[in-house]
Amino acid sequence: MSRREIKALQIVAKKGIYEMGNGMFKVASQSKPSQYHVVRTIDGKRLCDCADFAKGKKCKHIYAATYYLMLKDLTLGISCNEENIDTCPNCNSRQIVKSGYRHNKSGLVQRYYCKSCKKSFRDPRGFKWSRYNPHIIATALDLYCRGLSLREVADHLKSTYKIAVSYGTIYMWIKRYVELVHKYTTSLTKRTYERWCADETVLRIKSRDLLLWTLLDYESRLLIAHRISTTKNTKEAASLIKKGLQSTSSPPLELVSDGNPAYSKALKNAIKPSTPIIHVVGPLAGPITNNRSERLNQTVKRRVRKAIHFNSKEGAESFMKAFEVFYNFIRPHQALENYTPAEKAGIMEKTSWHRLIKMAKSKGMRGNNNS
């Protein structure tokens, strides 16, 4: 994260930004607190009247507007999913009353008392076995996937919400809830288009090289499947293709890849003779290229630089599961007119981490630590 991005988060944490409507924001100047800069949105691009932007740089005020909208969108996603509490979780009685608050590390938590079974319980909208507010957990997952390191996420929670959470706790949230959500999203039937893109790239993690294989839908940009391995051979390529075919109801007609011969051999091993798939070796330029997979790899590598907690293949897999969920279901893409790949593929509308965790729990999914 650059110094400008860190300063932008500080501005948001100190509530130094105000939304004026019509894509305009008033952002406080850090050097002169009494002055404000105006950020405008014109033709989908944000412009600022500060000196840094005049020099052709993306200034901290534009970053502040971006982070402000990210957090606002996340909060709205949580509040829209909240439901009124009208029954006791122990006996399903409606004879319940509010009974004060419980103060824990995540703030005040509403307590209730049931007149029928004479038992007290806390707000059941929280996540099971977690004393932290769901909003805090969802915010941590979202910021981590947007490029902040674990320590930066912990610093943000402390400065914005006055909640002291160690970066180790945040990592445990990632392992627990990402596994839960990934099982749910993987179980959803995916509808894809007629052309897929396959590619592989090397991830340098703790002086060790791991190979990341990705399978991408060309039209919707949906990340269909991924695989992490230590070798680059036909067996790994075939496993990737099989994994993709198992997760979709509509196999492709074409598979675009680079010149790696493993894909041609893998297609013969992974598909049935009755449903052949044409293998296209994408050139660097032309109507059919593998540039979209290459662009995805750049995004992953840029994010991996922040993920210093990688020290094993398991850690890399946890990261990629989080990235896959965020990339497909939460992050809007400008190339898709601000739709998510899941929206483009007709799977579900844009959602949030909080909603995905709730949906996964409602389907009986279990993550690490039986959460």
N, C-alpha and C positions, 0 to 999 in steps of 0.2 A: 504494500500500500504506500502510495506517495505521500509526501508531506502535505500536499494540498488536500488530499482525501482525508487525512487525519484531522486537519484543521476544519474541514467541512463537517466531520462528525462532531467536533467540539462545538461548532456553531449550532448544530441541531440539538445537541444535548443541553445547551444553555438557552434553548428556545429563542435563538436569534434570527429566526426566519418566519415570515408571515406570508400566507397565500392570499393574493389579491384577486384571484379569479382570472379567467380567460388566459390561463397559462403564464401569469405574471407572479413574481415573488419579490418580496422586499427582504434583503439579506443584510444583517448588521456587519459593519466593517470591524475587523479585529484590531486594527491599528488605531482607529478612531471610532469608539463605540457609539458616539452620538450620531454618526453618519450611516447611511444605508446605501446599498447598491441594488439596482433593479435588474432582475433576470426576466427576460421575455422569451416566449416560445413562438417562433415564426417558421412556418412550413415544416414543423416537426423538429426544428433545431432550436436549442437554447442559446440565447445571446445575452451578454452582460455588458454593463457600461463601465467596468473597472479597467485599470491600466493593464493588468495581466492579459485580459481577453483581447485588448487592442493590439497586443504584441503577438497574437495568434496562438495563445496558450489556453487550455481549458482550465479556468480559474476555480478556486475553492468555493466561490459562490454558486457556480453551476453544479459542482459536486454536492453542495449542501441541498440544493433544490432536488437533486436526484435522490439523495438519501432520505430527505423529508418525505417524498412521495412513496418511497419503498416502505418506510415504517408506517406511514398512514394507510397504505394498501394492506399491509399485514394486519394492522389493528382492526380495520374494517372487516377483513376476512374472518377474524376471530369473533368480533362482536355480532356479526350476522349469523354465526353458527350457534350462538348461545341460546339456550331454551329456558323457559320458566321452570322452576323447580316446584312441583306440586305433589309429589309422592315421596314417601319414605323408602329408601333403598333396602331397608330391612324387612318391612311387612307390607309395603305398597299402599299404606294408608295415606289418605289425604289430610288427616288431622295433624298437620305440622305447622310450627310457628318458628319465626326467627329467634335465635337465642344468643345474641351477641356475636363477637368476633374472636377469632384466634389469631394471635400475632406470631408469624414465623419469619424465616429469612426472606421469603418472597413478598412479605407485606401482610395486610389484613385478609383473613379468610373467613367468610360468613359461616356461622354455625347455626344448626337447626335442632329443634326438639320435637320428637313425635309423641303425641298424647296417647296414642294407641299402645305402642310397645314400650313406651317410657325410655327410649334410647335417644342419645344425641348423635349427630353426625355433621360432618363439615360439607361444604359445597361439593356435590358429587361431580361437578364439571371438571375437576382436576384430574390429572392422570394418576392411575393406580400406582401405589408404592412411591409416589413422589410428593414431597412437601412443597415443591415449587409451583408457582402459578403457571398454568398452561401457556399463557401469553409470553412469559419469560423463556420457556423452553422453545416455543415456536420461533421467537425472535432470535434466539441463539442459533438455531438450525438455519434460519433464513440468512442471517449475516455471514455465517460460516460459508454457505454455498455461494454467496455473492462476492467472496474474495477476501474476507477478513481472516486473520490467523486466530487460533484459539485464545491466545493472550489478548489480542485486540478485541475479540468478542467479550471476554471477561472484563476488560477495561471499559467497554461501552456500557455493559450492564451496571457496572458500579457507578459510572458518571451520570448515566441517564435515569436509572431506576433505583439507585442507592442500594443495590443488592450485591453483596460480596460473594462471588462464585469463582471457584478455582478453575483453571483451564482443564484440569483433570476431570472435574465434574462435567464440564461441557463435552469433553471427549466421550464420557460414558453416556451422555444423552444421545450423542451422534450414533454410537454403536447400538444403543437400545432402540431408539425410535426410528432410525433409518432402516434397520433390519425389519422392523414391524411394517413400515410403510412400503418398503420395496417388495415384500412378500405380497402385499395387497395389490400394488400396481402391476406386478408381474402376472398375477392371476387374471387380470382384465384381458379380455379378448381384443387384440389389436387389428384394425383394418388398415392395410397399407396399400400403396400404389404399385404400379407395374415395374418400377425400377428401384433397386437397392444399390447402395454403395458400401463397399468393404475396404477397410484400410487398417494398417497397424503402425504403431509408433513406439519409440523407446522412451520409457520414463526412468530418469536417473534419480534414484532414491537411496540416500544414505550410502553412497559409493557403490551402489548395486544397480544393475540394469534389469528392469522388468519390461516385458512387451505387452502393450495394450492393444487388443483387437476390438474394433468397433464395426457395427452394422447399422447403417443409416438409411432411412427411407428418403428417396431423392426429392419427392414433391413436398411432403409434410415436414421433412427434417426430423422426424421422430427417431430417437435413438432406440432401435429395436432390441439390440442385445450388445453386450460387451463381454470380454474375456481377458483375464490377466494370466500370463504365462512367463516362463523363463526360457522357452525355446521357440524358434520360428520354423515350423514345419507344417506338413499337410494335415497331420492329426489335429493340431490346434485350430487351423482354418476350418476344418470340417466340423469341429465341435462348435465353433462360432455360428456357422450356417445352420446346423441342426437346432441350436438354441433359438435362433431367429425364427425358423420354420415352426417350432413348437409353440411360439408365443403369438402367432398370427393366424387368422382364418383365411388369408388370401396370399398365397405364395407369389413371388414376383415372376415376371417373364424374363427380366434381365438382371444381371449382377455386374456392376461396374467396379473395377479395381485397378490397382497399378500393375506393374509388370511382374509381380511376385508369382512364380509358377505354382505356388502351393494352392492358390484358389482354383485353378483349372482342375487339378487333381482332387481337391476337396469336393467340388461340385459333383464329381462322378461318385464319390463315396457317400455324400450326404443326401442326395435326392433320389427319388424313384424314377425309373425309366419312363413311366407314364406321364410324369410332369417335368419335362426338361426345362432347364433354365439356361438362357444364352449368356455366355461369359463375354463381357466387353472390356478390353483393356483400354482404359480412358487415356487419351492424349493430354498434353499440358494445355492445349487450346482447342476450341471447336464446340460443336453443339452438345457433345456428350463428354464430360470430364469428371474427374474424381475430386474436384476442388472443394466440394461441400464437406467431404470427409476430412480433407486436409485442414479446412477451416475449423472443424470441430476439434481436431488434434491440437491445433494452436491454442484454442480456448482451454482445453484440459491442461496442457503443459504450463500455461501462464498461471493457472490456479494451483498446480502442484507445487510451485515454488513457495507458496505460503504454507503448505501443509507439511511443516517440519516434523510432525509427529509420526510420519511414515518411518517405520523401522522393520517392516515385514510385509510379506505378501498379503496378509490378513488386513493390515492397516490400509494398504492400497485399495483393497476390495471394498472396505467400508467407505472410503472416499468416493469411489466410482459409483457405488449404489446411491449415495447421497446426491452426487452430481447428476446421475441418470434421472432420478425423481425430480430434482429441481429443474433440469433442462427440459424435460418433457411436459411437466404438469404445472409449473409455477412461473417460470421465466418467460415473458412475452418476447417474441422475436420481431425485429423491425422488418426483416425480409418477408415475414408472414403477415404483415400489416398489423403488428402488435397482438397477434394470436399466439397461443402456445402450440407446440407440435401436437399435443393431445387434442386440442380443439380442432386443429386442421384435419386430424385423422378421425374426428368424430367420436373420440373416447369419452371425454368429459370437458366441461368448461374450465376456465382458469380457476385455480383453487389456491389453498394455502397449506402450510405444514399442519396447522391446527386441525383443519377440516380433514386432511388425509389421515392423520392419526386417529381421529374420531371414526372415520369410515372403516379403517382397518380394524379397530377394536370391535365395531359393530358386526363385522364379518367373522369374528372369532380368531383373528390373526394374533400370533404371539411373536414378540421380538426377543432379544437377549434379556436375560433375567426375568423371563415370563411377564413382561410388562404388557 
